[in-house]
Amino acid sequence: MGALLQFVGDWGHALAAVLFAALGIFILRRRNDAIEPRMLAAALLLTSCWALYVSFGGVSKPLTGIGESIRNAAWLLTMFVMLRRGPVGRAAPTMAVFAIYAVLGGLLLLQTSTDLLWRQLSPLSELHHALVVISSILRMMTAIGSLLLIHHLYTAWPSRERGGVALLLGSLAAMWTYDLALYAICYFTPDQVSELYALRGPLMALLAPVIAVGMRKDLSGRVQLSRTLTFQSLSVVALALYVVVLTAMAVLIELIAGPYARVVEIGAVFFTAVTALVLLPSPQMRALWKVQVAKHFFQHRYDYRTEWMRFGETIGRPGENPAPLAERVAKAVADITDSPAAILLLRTDRGDLMVETHWNWGGDLPDGGTISADVVTRLEQTGWIIDLGRPRMGDGALRLPEWLIADARAWALAPLNHYGRMIGAILLARPAIDRRLDWEDFDMLRAAGRQAATYISEAQGQQALDDAQRFDEFNRRFAFIMHDVKNLVSQLSLLARNAERHADNPDFRADMVLTLKDSVGKMNDMLARLSQHNKGRAEEPHPIALRDVIDQVARSRARQHPIVVRGDAPLALADPARVEQILTHLLQNAIDASAPSSPVDLCLSADATDIMVEIVDRGRGMSAEYIRRDLFKPFSSSKAGGFGIGAFEARALAQAMGGRIDVESRPGVGSRFILYLPHAPHISTEEKAA
């Protein structure tokens, strides 16, 4: 051992002796009559004496091993008192636990006897070597048994009170884990452990402050293990164990392989290194490691404070070039369960759910990806979170759509409820380590779903308010124009009255012509500022022949663009003025999107339930995202100078007559708008005659 390492070992043990002695004296000065604090103080003081002896004499002194056995006995006795007199004692420990304490007591006595014997023999004798090996084995057995008792005591301790003993038991576990590794290496290579003996002193010095924090009742409740720190620390420990195992393998290979040891060692190191490089960076291995750490080291799967802060950070502070709110909501919910992707579905006017957007969902979104209104109503009433790997059976079964069941990536469907109303749902992809949802997942997703629904509802309300404000602005412009029209009417009325008296005056006629030209110019300016709508007075729907209305609309635009009309259908129940207005809007949009030589088709047909009018163009088309988000939004137009009112007004007019408008479009191919109107009721011959 080098001089520097000797210095670190001696002064590390000396520092540990001082710290443990200070802790023991501090506890004794409290004058607590309970036996547990006194046993703890005794264990701390005996540990201090052992560390002090090692710092002055080193590990080779005769009493070093005996002092270590006394130290271990003191801590085991302290743990036994905690087991019997602490909260665990209310539930009677099993005889197996008592047997382990008894066996460890016997091992310590046997170990002490062995230490006394082998130091009396010559180092060259075979009995001396055998007793040294037995001593190492006994110390490894003691360390293993002590770790088992620590695990039992921690798991048996009431979960709400574990914070008061977690740091103390964790420190003891670290002490005996180091001893186990030390004596395991000593067993295989007894001549190469002096460095580990020296480094045990600084380790003990580091454990003393941890025990001190655990003894302070006012601190133990506030000091909580960070999941991130725990994950990283255990990763470092696992890496250290990997190195220890690799070293032990190398020693065993040298003992067994003989002349081929070097070749076998290189092959083993290469194989283990490649295996580690392949497995450790994989997302599956990382996810499995996180799941196991959360399962075995923490009471709950989720760190609720951390998850809630990350949820709010993802939605509320998106950073530069933020994604749309809907996509951020999908990501925020997916991050909670470590899902690699998510789809957000929002409720439509018909009551069903339709795909709105996605986060990281590879490939095309499902065609016709909707969830029926019946399923939505059931989820709204029950608040169920659907585990797609374990669907409900029997009376509670839901008729989920085929696209949802067939997609192997679909894992869970979490509803977004806002004040009892379901406004959407999040479809989560399976995490890297597939597992079933449990009560903690359900509670977390339910709470996150309510919060996400609040964000979305607030955004929708803000959008509605913005639309209302823009309608307000539109109405304000109407008021200004109406004022201008009123002025023009007054001016023209005055002109008409004067014309009766001065029609023969050439100067008056010249002035009248100028006034009329000016008025016409002003009216043309006003017409340019408005789109055409509200033609005629709306009537109640009644049976009409749609072919006549289609022909009339086609003739009005025939000089502007080639139009092809075909098909026929029975009478429809509709208002001809509103139908003409709808077709005018949709036909004009189709003409604007088409090349001058590309005709627009107006096709009339019918099926058993509806009369259909199709407006088909072969223009530039629209993306599915634009159709979902912008096409039927007021004031959203892809045309320069457009008001964005036409499609919105057309759909509103169709719905007012009991119909609807569907859209099929592909960029670069064209668009198909389909107006659905109900059949006119059948009229019998007697009713016609009447």
C-alpha positions in Angstrom: 0.0 0.0 0.0 1.4 3.4 -0.9 2.0 6.2 1.5 -0.9 8.3 0.2 -3.4 5.4 0.5 -2.1 4.7 4.0 -2.6 8.3 4.9 -6.2 8.3 3.5 -7.0 5.1 5.4 -5.6 6.2 8.8 -7.1 9.6 8.8 -10.4 8.4 7.3 -10.9 6.0 10.2 -9.8 8.7 12.6 -12.4 11.1 11.2 -15.1 8.3 11.4 -14.1 7.7 15.0 -14.6 11.4 15.9 -18.0 11.7 14.1 -19.5 8.5 15.5 -18.3 9.4 19.0 -19.9 12.8 18.7 -23.2 11.3 17.7 -23.1 8.8 20.5 -22.4 11.5 23.1 -25.1 13.7 21.6 -27.7 11.0 22.1 -26.6 10.2 25.6 -26.8 13.9 26.6 -30.5 13.9 25.7 -31.1 11.8 28.9 -33.8 9.7 27.2 -34.8 6.8 29.5 -36.0 4.6 26.5 -33.8 1.7 25.7 -33.7 2.3 21.9 -31.7 5.5 22.1 -29.3 4.0 24.6 -28.7 1.0 22.4 -28.1 3.3 19.4 -25.6 5.4 21.4 -23.8 2.2 22.4 -23.6 1.0 18.8 -22.2 4.4 17.7 -19.6 4.6 20.5 -18.5 1.0 19.8 -18.2 1.8 16.1 -16.1 4.9 17.1 -13.8 2.7 19.2 -13.3 0.2 16.4 -12.5 3.0 13.9 -10.1 4.6 16.3 -8.3 1.4 16.9 -7.9 0.8 13.2 -6.7 4.3 12.6 -3.8 3.8 15.1 -3.0 0.1 14.6 -4.2 -0.8 11.1 -6.0 -3.9 10.0 -3.2 -6.2 10.9 -3.5 -5.7 14.7 -4.9 -8.6 16.7 -8.0 -6.8 18.0 -9.1 -5.4 14.7 -11.2 -8.4 13.7 -12.6 -8.8 17.2 -13.5 -5.0 17.3 -15.3 -5.4 14.0 -17.3 -8.4 15.4 -18.2 -6.3 18.5 -19.3 -3.4 16.2 -21.5 -5.8 14.2 -23.0 -7.3 17.3 -23.9 -3.9 18.7 -25.7 -2.9 15.5 -27.5 -6.2 15.3 -28.6 -5.9 18.9 -29.9 -2.3 18.2 -31.9 -3.6 15.2 -33.3 -6.4 17.4 -34.5 -3.9 20.0 -36.0 -1.7 17.3 -37.8 -4.8 16.0 -39.2 -5.8 19.4 -40.0 -2.4 21.0 -40.7 -0.3 17.9 -43.9 -0.1 15.8 -43.0 -3.4 14.2 -43.4 -5.2 17.5 -47.1 -4.8 17.5 -47.2 -7.4 14.7 -45.4 -10.3 16.2 -42.2 -11.1 14.2 -41.9 -14.7 12.9 -39.7 -17.3 14.5 -37.6 -17.3 11.3 -36.5 -13.8 11.9 -35.5 -14.6 15.5 -33.6 -17.7 14.1 -31.6 -15.4 11.8 -30.6 -13.2 14.7 -29.6 -16.3 16.7 -27.6 -17.7 13.8 -25.8 -14.4 13.3 -25.0 -14.3 17.1 -23.5 -17.7 16.8 -21.5 -16.7 13.7 -20.1 -13.7 15.5 -18.9 -15.9 18.4 -17.4 -18.4 16.0 -15.8 -15.6 14.1 -14.3 -14.2 17.2 -12.9 -17.6 18.2 -11.5 -18.1 14.7 -9.7 -14.7 14.9 -8.2 -15.5 18.2 -6.9 -18.9 16.9 -5.4 -18.0 13.6 -3.4 -15.1 15.1 -1.7 -17.6 17.4 -0.4 -19.8 14.6 2.4 -19.4 12.2 1.5 -17.7 8.9 3.2 -20.5 7.0 1.1 -23.3 8.5 -1.8 -24.8 6.5 -4.1 -24.4 9.5 -3.4 -20.7 9.6 -4.4 -20.4 6.0 -7.6 -22.5 6.5 -8.7 -20.4 9.5 -8.1 -17.1 7.5 -10.3 -18.4 4.7 -13.0 -19.6 7.2 -12.9 -16.1 8.8 -13.5 -14.4 5.5 -16.4 -16.8 4.8 -17.9 -16.1 8.2 -17.7 -12.4 7.7 -19.4 -12.7 4.3 -22.2 -14.8 5.9 -22.6 -12.2 8.6 -22.9 -9.4 6.1 -25.4 -11.3 4.0 -27.5 -12.1 7.1 -27.4 -8.5 8.3 -28.6 -7.2 5.0 -31.5 -9.6 5.1 -32.5 -8.4 8.5 -32.2 -4.7 7.4 -34.5 -5.5 4.5 -37.0 -7.2 6.8 -37.0 -4.4 9.3 -37.5 -1.7 6.7 -40.4 -3.5 4.9 -42.0 -4.4 8.3 -41.8 -0.8 9.5 -45.1 1.2 9.0 -44.9 3.0 5.7 -45.8 6.3 7.2 -43.0 6.2 9.7 -40.2 4.8 7.4 -38.8 8.3 6.9 -37.4 8.2 10.5 -35.4 5.0 10.0 -34.7 5.0 6.2 -31.4 6.9 6.5 -30.1 4.9 9.5 -30.9 1.5 7.8 -29.6 2.7 4.5 -26.3 3.6 6.1 -26.0 0.2 7.8 -26.9 -1.5 4.5 -24.1 0.5 2.8 -21.6 -0.5 5.6 -22.4 -4.3 5.3 -22.6 -4.2 1.5 -19.0 -2.8 1.5 -17.9 -5.5 3.9 -19.5 -8.2 1.7 -17.6 -6.9 -1.3 -14.4 -6.5 0.7 -14.3 -10.1 2.1 -15.5 -11.6 -1.2 -12.5 -10.1 -3.0 -10.3 -11.1 0.0 -11.5 -14.7 -0.3 -10.3 -14.9 -4.0 -7.3 -12.6 -3.9 -6.2 -12.1 -0.3 -3.0 -10.2 -1.3 -4.9 -7.4 -3.2 -7.3 -6.0 -0.7 -5.2 -3.5 1.3 -6.6 -0.6 -0.8 -10.2 -1.6 0.0 -9.4 -1.8 3.7 -8.0 1.7 3.6 -11.0 3.1 1.7 -13.4 1.7 4.3 -12.4 4.6 6.7 -13.6 7.5 4.4 -16.8 5.5 3.7 -17.6 5.2 7.4 -16.8 8.9 7.8 -19.4 9.7 5.0 -22.0 7.5 6.7 -21.9 9.3 10.0 -23.6 12.6 8.7 -26.3 10.5 7.0 -27.1 8.8 10.3 -27.1 12.2 12.0 -29.7 13.5 9.6 -31.8 10.4 10.1 -31.8 10.9 13.9 -33.1 14.4 13.7 -36.9 14.0 13.8 -37.4 17.5 12.4 -35.2 16.7 9.4 -36.0 13.1 8.7 -39.5 14.0 7.7 -38.3 16.6 5.3 -35.4 14.8 3.7 -36.8 12.6 0.9 -35.0 10.5 -1.6 -35.1 12.1 -5.0 -36.2 9.6 -7.6 -33.7 11.0 -10.1 -30.8 10.9 -7.5 -31.9 7.4 -6.5 -32.0 6.2 -10.1 -28.6 7.7 -10.9 -27.0 6.5 -7.6 -28.3 2.9 -8.1 -27.0 3.0 -11.6 -23.5 3.9 -10.3 -23.8 1.1 -7.7 -24.9 -1.3 -10.4 -21.9 -0.3 -12.5 -19.6 -0.7 -9.5 -21.0 -4.2 -8.9 -20.5 -5.0 -12.6 -16.9 -4.1 -12.2 -16.6 -6.1 -9.0 -18.2 -9.1 -10.7 -15.9 -8.7 -13.7 -12.9 -8.6 -11.4 -14.0 -11.7 -9.5 -14.5 -13.5 -12.8 -10.9 -12.6 -13.8 -9.6 -14.0 -10.6 -11.6 -17.2 -11.0 -10.4 -17.6 -14.5 -6.7 -17.2 -13.4 -7.3 -19.9 -10.8 -9.1 -22.3 -13.1 -8.0 -21.7 -16.7 -4.2 -22.1 -16.1 -2.1 -21.3 -19.1 -5.1 -20.2 -21.2 -6.3 -17.7 -18.6 -5.2 -14.6 -20.6 -7.1 -15.6 -23.7 -10.2 -16.5 -21.7 -10.0 -13.2 -19.7 -9.9 -11.2 -22.9 -12.8 -13.1 -24.4 -14.9 -12.7 -21.2 -14.2 -9.0 -20.9 -15.0 -8.4 -24.6 -18.2 -10.4 -24.4 -19.4 -8.6 -21.2 -18.4 -5.1 -22.6 -20.2 -5.7 -25.8 -23.3 -7.0 -24.0 -23.3 -3.9 -21.7 -22.9 -1.5 -24.7 -25.8 -3.2 -26.5 -28.2 -3.5 -23.6 -27.6 -0.5 -21.3 -28.4 2.4 -23.9 -31.6 0.7 -25.0 -34.9 2.4 -24.1 -36.3 -0.9 -23.0 -33.5 -1.5 -20.5 -33.8 2.0 -19.1 -37.5 1.8 -18.7 -37.2 -1.6 -17.0 -34.6 -0.2 -14.6 -36.8 2.8 -13.8 -39.8 0.5 -13.1 -37.8 -1.8 -10.9 -36.4 1.1 -8.9 -39.8 2.7 -8.4 -41.3 -0.7 -7.4 -38.7 -1.7 -4.8 -37.5 1.6 -3.4 -40.6 3.8 -3.3 -44.1 3.4 -1.9 -45.7 4.9 -5.0 -44.9 4.5 -8.7 -45.2 8.2 -9.4 -43.4 11.1 -7.9 -46.5 13.2 -7.9 -44.8 16.6 -7.3 -42.3 16.0 -10.1 -44.9 14.7 -12.5 -47.3 17.6 -11.8 -44.6 20.2 -12.3 -43.5 18.5 -15.6 -47.1 18.4 -16.8 -47.6 22.1 -16.2 -44.2 22.9 -17.7 -44.9 21.0 -20.9 -48.3 22.7 -21.4 -47.7 26.2 -20.0 -44.1 26.9 -21.0 -43.5 25.4 -24.4 -40.4 27.4 -25.2 -39.4 28.7 -28.7 -41.4 27.7 -31.7 -44.0 25.9 -29.6 -46.2 23.1 -30.9 -50.0 23.6 -30.9 -51.7 23.3 -27.5 -53.4 20.1 -28.5 -50.1 18.4 -29.3 -48.6 19.7 -26.0 -51.5 18.3 -24.1 -51.0 14.8 -25.7 -47.3 14.9 -24.9 -47.9 16.0 -21.3 -50.2 13.1 -20.6 -48.0 10.6 -22.4 -44.9 11.7 -20.4 -46.6 10.7 -17.2 -46.8 7.0 -18.1 -43.6 7.0 -20.2 -45.7 6.3 -23.3 -43.8 7.0 -26.5 -46.7 8.5 -28.4 -50.3 9.7 -28.0 -53.3 10.8 -30.0 -55.7 13.5 -28.9 -59.4 13.1 -29.9 -61.9 15.9 -29.4 -65.7 15.8 -29.3 -67.6 17.0 -32.4 -71.0 18.6 -32.8 -72.5 15.1 -33.4 -71.3 13.9 -30.0 -68.6 11.5 -31.2 -64.8 11.7 -30.8 -62.6 12.5 -33.8 -58.8 12.5 -34.1 -57.6 16.1 -33.6 -53.8 15.7 -33.5 -51.1 13.4 -32.3 -47.7 13.5 -30.7 -45.0 11.2 -32.0 -47.5 8.7 -33.4 -45.6 7.2 -36.4 -47.3 6.5 -39.7 -50.6 7.7 -40.9 -53.4 8.5 -38.5 -56.3 6.1 -38.7 -58.7 6.8 -41.6 -62.1 7.6 -40.1 -60.6 7.5 -36.6 -63.7 8.2 -34.6 -65.3 6.8 -31.5 -69.1 6.6 -31.6 -71.4 8.9 -29.5 -72.8 5.9 -27.6 -69.3 5.0 -26.3 -68.6 8.6 -25.5 -71.8 8.9 -23.5 -70.9 5.7 -21.6 -67.5 7.0 -20.8 -68.9 10.4 -19.8 -71.3 8.7 -17.3 -68.8 6.3 -15.8 -65.5 8.1 -16.1 -63.8 4.8 -17.0 -60.2 4.7 -18.2 -60.0 1.9 -20.8 -57.1 -0.6 -20.5 -57.0 -1.8 -24.1 -54.9 -4.8 -23.0 -57.6 -5.9 -20.6 -61.0 -4.7 -22.0 -64.1 -5.0 -20.0 -66.3 -8.0 -20.5 -70.0 -8.8 -19.9 -72.5 -6.1 -19.2 -69.7 -3.5 -18.8 -68.3 -4.1 -22.3 -67.9 -1.2 -24.7 -68.2 -1.4 -28.4 -64.9 0.1 -29.3 -64.2 0.9 -33.0 -62.2 -1.6 -35.0 -59.3 0.8 -35.8 -58.7 1.2 -32.1 -58.8 -2.6 -31.3 -56.6 -3.5 -34.3 -53.8 -1.0 -33.6 -51.2 -3.0 -31.6 -49.7 0.3 -30.3 -52.9 1.4 -28.5 -52.5 0.9 -24.7 -55.0 3.0 -22.8 -57.8 5.5 -23.5 -58.1 8.3 -20.9 -61.2 10.5 -21.1 -60.9 14.3 -20.7 -63.8 15.4 -18.5 -64.6 19.0 -17.7 -67.2 19.6 -15.0 -68.9 16.2 -15.8 -68.8 16.7 -19.6 -66.4 14.7 -21.7 -64.7 17.0 -24.2 -62.2 14.6 -25.6 -59.8 11.7 -24.9 -56.2 10.8 -25.0 -55.1 7.5 -26.7 -51.7 6.4 -25.2 -49.2 4.1 -26.9 -47.7 1.2 -25.1 -44.6 2.1 -23.1 -41.3 0.4 -23.8 -41.9 -2.0 -20.9 -45.5 -3.2 -21.4 -47.5 -3.5 -18.2 -51.1 -3.5 -17.1 -52.7 -0.4 -15.7 -53.3 -0.4 -11.9 -55.1 1.9 -9.5 -52.3 4.3 -9.3 -52.2 4.7 -13.1 -56.0 5.2 -13.1 -55.9 7.9 -10.4 -53.0 9.7 -12.1 -54.5 9.6 -15.6 -57.9 10.7 -14.2 -56.4 13.8 -12.5 -54.2 14.6 -15.5 -57.2 14.2 -17.8 -59.3 16.7 -15.8 -56.5 19.2 -15.8 -55.9 18.7 -19.6 -59.6 19.1 -20.2 -59.4 22.4 -18.3 -56.6 23.7 -20.6 -58.5 22.6 -23.7 -61.8 24.1 -22.6 -60.1 27.3 -21.8 -58.5 27.4 -25.2 -61.8 26.6 -26.9 -63.5 29.3 -24.9 -60.9 31.8 -25.8 -61.3 30.8 -29.5 -65.0 31.3 -29.3 -64.5 34.7 -27.6 -62.1 35.7 -30.4 -64.6 34.6 -33.0 -67.3 36.6 -31.3 -65.1 39.6 -31.2 -64.4 39.2 -34.9 -68.1 38.9 -35.6 -68.5 42.1 -33.6 -66.0 43.8 -35.8 -67.8 42.5 -38.8 -71.1 43.8 -37.5 -69.4 47.2 -36.7 -68.3 47.4 -40.4 -71.8 46.6 -41.4 -73.0 49.5 -39.3 -70.6 51.9 -40.9 -71.6 50.7 -44.4 -75.3 51.0 -43.5 -74.6 54.6 -42.4 -72.9 55.2 -45.8 -75.9 53.6 -47.6 -78.3 55.9 -45.6 -76.3 58.9 -46.8 -76.5 57.7 -50.4 -80.2 57.1 -50.1 -80.8 60.6 -48.8 -78.7 62.1 -51.5 -80.5 60.1 -54.3 -83.9 60.9 -52.8 -83.1 64.6 -52.9 -81.9 64.2 -56.5 -85.1 62.5 -57.4 -87.3 65.2 -55.9 -85.3 68.0 -57.7 -85.5 66.1 -61.0 -89.2 66.7 -61.1 -88.7 70.4 -61.1 -85.4 70.9 -62.9 -85.3 68.1 -65.4 -85.3 70.5 -68.4 -82.3 72.4 -67.0 -79.1 71.3 -68.9 -76.8 72.2 -65.9 -79.0 70.2 -63.5 -78.9 67.2 -65.8 -75.1 67.4 -66.0 -74.8 67.6 -62.2 -77.2 64.7 -61.8 -75.1 62.5 -64.1 -72.0 63.3 -62.0 -73.9 62.6 -58.8 -75.1 59.3 -60.1 -71.7 58.2 -61.2 -70.3 59.1 -57.8 -73.0 57.2 -56.0 -72.4 54.2 -58.2 -68.7 54.3 -57.4 -69.4 54.5 -53.7 -71.8 51.5 -53.8 -69.3 49.4 -55.8 -66.7 50.2 -53.1 -69.1 49.0 -50.4 -69.9 45.9 -52.3 -66.2 45.1 -52.7 -65.9 45.2 -48.9 -68.6 42.6 -48.3 -69.2 39.1 -49.4 -72.6 38.0 -50.8 -74.8 36.3 -48.2 -78.4 36.3 -46.8 -80.0 36.3 -50.2 -83.7 36.5 -49.8 -85.9 35.7 -46.9 -85.3 32.2 -45.4 -88.3 29.9 -45.7 -89.3 26.8 -43.9 -88.0 23.6 -45.7 -90.5 22.2 -48.1 -90.4 19.7 -51.0 -88.3 21.0 -53.9 -86.6 19.7 -57.0 -82.9 20.2 -56.5 -82.1 19.9 -60.2 -83.8 23.2 -60.9 -81.8 25.0 -58.3 -78.6 23.4 -59.5 -79.2 24.4 -63.1 -80.0 28.0 -62.0 -76.7 28.2 -60.0 -74.7 26.7 -62.9 -76.1 29.2 -65.4 -75.1 32.1 -63.1 -71.5 31.0 -63.2 -71.4 29.4 -66.7 -69.7 32.5 -68.3 -67.1 32.5 -65.6 -66.0 28.8 -65.7 -66.9 25.5 -67.4 -69.5 23.6 -65.3 -70.9 20.1 -65.9 -74.2 19.2 -64.3 -75.5 15.6 -64.3 -77.8 13.3 -62.4 -81.3 13.6 -60.9 -83.0 12.8 -57.7 -86.4 12.7 -56.0 -87.8 15.8 -54.2 -85.8 17.0 -51.2 -87.0 18.7 -48.0 -85.2 22.1 -48.2 -85.4 25.9 -48.6 -84.4 26.8 -52.2 -82.9 30.2 -51.2 -80.6 28.5 -48.6 -79.7 25.7 -51.0 -78.9 28.3 -53.7 -76.7 30.1 -51.2 -74.9 26.9 -50.2 -74.2 25.9 -53.7 -73.1 29.4 -54.7 -70.5 29.4 -51.9 -69.2 25.9 -52.6 -69.2 26.3 -56.4 -67.3 29.6 -56.2 -64.7 28.0 -53.9 -64.3 25.1 -56.4 -63.9 27.6 -59.3 -61.3 29.5 -57.4 -59.3 26.3 -56.7 -59.5 25.0 -60.3 -57.4 25.8 -63.4 -59.3 27.8 -66.0 -59.7 24.8 -68.3 -60.6 22.3 -65.6 -64.4 21.9 -65.3 -66.3 21.7 -62.0 -68.8 18.9 -61.7 -72.2 19.3 -60.0 -73.6 15.8 -59.5 -77.1 15.0 -58.1 -77.9 11.5 -56.6 -79.8 9.8 -53.9 -79.8 6.8 -51.6 -82.3 5.4 -49.1 -81.7 8.1 -46.5 -80.4 11.3 -48.2 -80.4 13.4 -51.4 -76.8 14.2 -52.2 -75.3 17.1 -54.2 -71.6 16.7 -55.0 -69.4 19.7 -56.0 -66.2 18.1 -57.4 -63.1 20.0 -58.6 -59.7 18.9 -59.7 -57.8 21.8 -58.1 -55.1 22.1 -55.6 -56.9 20.2 -52.8 -56.6 20.5 -49.0 -54.8 18.6 -46.3 -56.6 16.6 -43.7 -55.2 18.8 -41.0 -56.6 22.0 -42.7 -60.0 20.3 -43.1 -60.1 19.3 -39.4 -58.9 22.6 -38.0 -59.6 25.5 -40.3 -62.0 24.8 -43.2 -65.3 25.4 -41.3 -63.9 28.0 -38.9 -65.2 31.5 -39.4 -62.7 34.1 -40.7 -60.3 31.3 -41.7 -59.6 31.5 -45.4 -56.9 30.2 -47.7 -57.7 32.8 -50.3 -56.1 36.2 -50.3 -58.7 38.8 -49.3 -61.3 36.2 -48.4 -63.5 36.7 -45.4 -63.5 32.9 -44.5 -67.3 33.0 -44.1 -68.5 30.9 -47.0 -67.8 27.3 -45.8 -68.8 28.2 -42.3 -72.1 29.8 -43.4 -72.8 26.9 -45.9 -72.5 24.3 -43.1 -74.7 26.4 -40.8 -77.3 26.7 -43.5 -77.2 22.9 -44.2 -77.6 22.1 -40.5 -80.5 24.5 -40.2 -82.4 22.4 -42.8 -81.5 19.1 -41.1 -78.7 18.3 -43.5 -74.9 18.3 -43.4 -71.8 18.8 -45.5 -68.9 16.3 -45.8 -65.5 16.9 -47.4 -63.1 14.6 -49.2 -59.9 16.1 -50.4 -56.3 15.3 -51.2 -53.5 17.9 -51.9 -52.8 18.1 -55.6 -55.8 15.9 -56.6 -58.8 18.0 -55.8 -61.8 18.2 -53.5 -65.3 16.8 -53.2 -67.9 18.6 -51.1 -71.1 16.6 -50.5 -74.3 18.3 -49.4 -76.7 15.8 -47.7 -80.4 16.8 -47.5 -83.3 14.7 -46.3 -85.9 13.2 -48.6 -89.2 15.0 -48.9 -92.0 13.1 -47.1 -94.1 10.9 -49.5 -97.4 12.5 -50.5 -100.3 10.2 -51.3 -102.6 10.7 -54.3 -105.5 11.7 -52.1 -103.3 14.4 -50.4 -102.2 15.7 -53.8 -105.9 15.9 -55.0 -106.8 17.8 -51.8 
